[in-house]
Amino acid sequence: MLFQQILLKILHTFKQERTISAAFHLLKGKRSGQTIHDVGLYNLHQYFGLLPKLSRNNYDEHIDILFAGNSIVIEENGYYSMTESGKEIASKPLPVSFDSWNYRGNEHLFFSRLSLVVQSLSYQLNQKKAFIPIEKNEQIQQWVRGFLIRHHYQKQQLQQLLYTEMKSSLSQLTVEDHIKDFLMYRLTGYNEPGLTWQQLAIGYEMQEIDVQLLYISGLHSWLNELFDGESRYPLLNDMVQDIRVESLLTTSASATAKLYRSGRTIEEISHIRRLKISTIEDHIVELAMNEVNFSIEPFVTTEQQRQILAAVEDYETKRLKNLKEILPHLSYFQLRLTLAKGAAT
């Protein structure tokens, strides 16, 4: 099962240095300092925010299945250990890839726009002016109205042009045909409602969550093709406005970065923004993780960095608690900053 393999890969990558909940926060895209730090530290960008609507109950059900199947052992303190069979499954390559760090759920906004455009053009082609829109979000409805007007839908050439772009761009994807089918079967047309996750799961004899994951991987591949071939797909590229995340920093970290670059100290930024110093430190760590040229030497000397990286290698751990015990003269902030910088370079 794809979702369980992803879980095992994440847990294995954490090297048993995080609790069982860490993978849940990663998949949900929790914007906490710890989760953002884990993304860079363990190179888990592709999974961040992969399933923003994942419920804790659903997550726990799959963790219980992994436990019952002897893939993991769960400790009383919330930590876990991997069994040999779990490690074996985790070591196998995934059949698909994801680009969640660059889209962070916005791929669904793109598909919502596309779905309503396709539905609108389908009803127009069948000379039906009134229909119940598949998308209830008023902002999406307003965006689609603007799109249709911009591209002169009244001339009734837009249907063929959009179809040609969709067919051409999808043909460039190096994904399995059934993943492309998922994308198309989710679309709604005149007298042809899109299939539900349950219907697709039954039809392809899969778990619903695996169908959703394959669909998301297909969306990411499709969006990457559209961005790479911008001039070839003018209509679809209109739909990808603001879909890719331009700033990899969270909004709050971006505000801190602006003040830091203006010469403000951490203490001054904390006072100006009325945030705890620990929160500002989280933002600095996020900067170090995302910007290759960001210097951490104002906070951690070159010698201190050497000590930290040597401890990571010698003791084979990135767990802060362990490193703090090894290097008690250094702060958690210095440890996190050095690890984050090491992940960015």
N, C-alpha and C positions, 0 to 999 in steps of 0.2 A: 504493500500500500504506500503510495507516494507520500502522503502526509506524515506517516509514521517514519518513513526513511528520512524525511527532512528533519523531523524532531531528533532522531538519533544523530544525524550529522551535526546539528547545532549543539546538542548535549556533549557529543564527543569533542567538538571544537573547543568547548568551554573547559575541557580537561578536568572536569569534575570540581572546578574551582568556583562554581556558582550554584545557587540553589535551583531546584527544579522549576521555580517560577520564572527564572531569568529568560528562558526560551519563550515563555508566554508573552512577557513584556516586549521582547524583541519582535515577535510576529505581529503583535498589536501596534507596534510603532510608538511605544511609550516615549515621550520626550523628556525623560528624566536624565540627569547627568550620568547616572550609572549605566543606563541602557545605551545612550549615545556613546559613552566611553567604551562599552563592550563591543559595539559595532566596529569601531576602528581597531581596538586592541586585538580582537580575534578575527578581523577581516570578514565580518558577517553582513556586509552591506546589502547583498542581494536578498536577504530575508527581512530586512527592517521594514515594518509596516506592510508585510505581505498579505496579512489577513486582519485588517483593522476591525472587522466585526466579529472576530473569533470570540466566543463566549468562554468563560472560565470552566463552565461545566463540560463543554465539548472538549476543551483542551485536556481536562482531568480524565475524561473517559478514555482518551487515546493514551495518556500516560499510564493509566491502569492496565490497558491492553499490553503495552510494552513491558510493564512489570510482570503481568501474568504470563507473558510469552518468554520470560527470562532474558530480556534484552537489557534491562536496567534493574538495579536494586535501590530502593528508596530508603534513605536513612531517617531517623526520627527528627533530626534537626532541620529537615527540609533539603538537605544535600542528597546526592545520589552517587552511585558508582556504575560503571559500564561493565557488562559481562563480555566474555569473548564473542559470543554470538551477536551481541549488540554492536560491538566494534566492527565485526565483519560486515554487517549490514550497512553501517555508517561509512565504511571504506569504499563501498560500491558507488560508481558515478551516477548522478541523477540523470534521468532520461530527458530532462528539460533544464533551462536556465531562467533566471529572473533578473530584473533590473529595478528592484523596488526602491533602492536608495535614491534613484534619479526621478522616480514618479510618485512614490509615497501615497498611493491611492488615487492619484489624479487620472490614472488610466481609465477608471470607471466614469469619470466626467467626460472624457473623450468618447467613450462608447455610448453614454447617454445622449450626447449631442448627435452622434451618428444615427442612433436608433430612431430618434424623433425625426430627423431629416429623412431617413429612409421611409418611415411610416407616412410622413406628410406627402412625399413625392409619389408613393404608391397609391394613396387615396386620390391624389390629383390625377394620376394617370387613368384611374377608373372613374373619373368625373364625380367624385364624392367630396363635397366641401366640408361636411361635418363628420367628426369622428372623436372618439375619446383618446386623448394623447397618452401614449405609453409612459411618458415621463410627466410626473405631477409637479416637479419643481418649477416654480414660476421663472426663476432666473434662467434655467435651461430653455424653457419655452420661449422666453424673450430673446435669448441668444439665437435660437433656431429661426425665429421670425426674421431677425436681422440677416442671418446667413442666406435665407431664401431670397430676400429682397436684393441683397448684394449680388447674388448670382443669377438674377433675372429668371426666377422659376416660372414666370408666366409664359415664357417662350417654349416651355416644355422640351428643352434640350438638356436640362440639368440631369434628368434621370439617367440618360445614356452616358453622359460625361462622368458622372459619379460612379456608375457601374464599371466603366472602363478603368478608372483609377483604382477602384477596389480590387478588381480582377488582376490588374497588372501588379499592384503592390503585393498582394497576397501570394502571387506566383513566385515572388523573389524570396519568400521566407523559407528557411531550411528547417521547418518543423513538420511533424507528422500531419498527414491529411486530416485525421480526425480532430486535431486541434483547430485547424482552419474551419472544419465543420461546426465545431462548438461556437465559434465566433458568428458564423452565418445563421445557425439555428436559433441563436438568441435574438435575432432581429425580428421585428414585427412588420408585416405588410397588410395589404387589403385582404381581409378574410383569411389571413395566415398569421395567427398569433405566434410569437416566439416561444420556444420550448422552455419549460422550467428546469431548474437544476435536477429536480426529481425525475422528470421525464428523460433527460439526457443520461442520468445515472442508470436508470432502468434499461434504456435502449443500448447503452454501451457496457452494461454490466460492471459498473464501477461504483465506488462510494461517491456521494455528492461532493464531499470536500476535495476529493481528487479531481473530479471534473472541474471544479472551480479553480483549482491550482493550475491545471493544464490550460484552461481558458485565460488565466492571468498571464501565464508564460507566453501564450500566443499574442495577447495584447501588447506585452512588452516588446516582443520581437517585431510586431507590426509597427508600433510607434517608432522604434529605432530605424526601421526601414523608411518610414515617412520623413523622419528628420534627416536621414542621410541622403534621401533623394528628393529634397524639397522642391526643386524646379519641375520634377516629373509629375508631382501630385499636388497641383495648386488647390484643388477643392479640399482634399483631405488635410492639407497643411493649414488651411484656414481653420479646420476643426481642432487642431492641436495647439492653438493659442493658449499659452500659460499652463500647459500640461506638464512639461518637463520642469523640474525644480531648478531654478537658475542659481539660487544661493543655497549651498549645502548646509549652511548654518541655520539653526532654528531662529525664529523671529527675535526672541529675547536675546540670544547670543549675538545676533547681528547688531542690536542696539548697544550691547556692551562693547563689541568690537569697534564700533565707531568712536565711542568715548576713549577707549584704550589707545587707539591710533592717534587721537588728538593730544595724547600725553598725560591722560589721567591715570592715577594709581588705582589699584584695586579698592583701597579704602575710599577714595574719592568717588569712584563709580558706584560703590555700595551706597554711599550717602546720597548721591544724585538720584539713583534709581530706586532708592528705598527698598533694597533687597539685601539679604544676608550676604556676608562676605563669602560664605561657602557656595552660594549660588553664583556669584561672580566668578569664583574659582572654577566652577563647572563650565562656565562660558569660555574661560581662558583655555581650559583643557580641550574644549570643542574646537577652538581656534587652532590649537596645536595639531589636532587630529586631521583637520581639513585643509590646512594651508602649509604646503611643503616649505615655504620660505619663512614661516613664522619662527622667530627666535625665542627659545625658552630660557636663555642664559640670564636674563634679569631675575629669574626665580630659582634656577638650578644651575650651579656652576658645571663646567665641563667635567671636572673631577667627580662631582656628585653623580652626574649622568653616567659616567664610566662605572662607578660603584653599583649603581642600580642595574644597569644592563648586564654587568658581570654576575650579579646575584641571580638575575632571571635565568641566565645560562647555566650557572653552576648548580643551582637548586631546582632547575626545571619548573619554575612556577611564575605565574603572573598574578597570583592572588595577593592583594594588598596586605592582608593581615599577616601573611607569611613574610612578605618583604619588609614590613614594619618591624617584625621581630628580628630579622637579620640586620636591618639598618635602622636602629631606633633613633639615631640622631637626625634622621630626615623626616619631613612631614608627609602626611598622606597626599597633600597637594603636590609636593615635589615628586613623589612616586608616580602619581597618576599622570602628571605632566610629561615626565620622561617616557613613560610607557606609550602615551598618546603620540608623542613626537616620533618615537621609534616606529609606530604603526603607520605614520604619514610618510616616512622617508623610504 
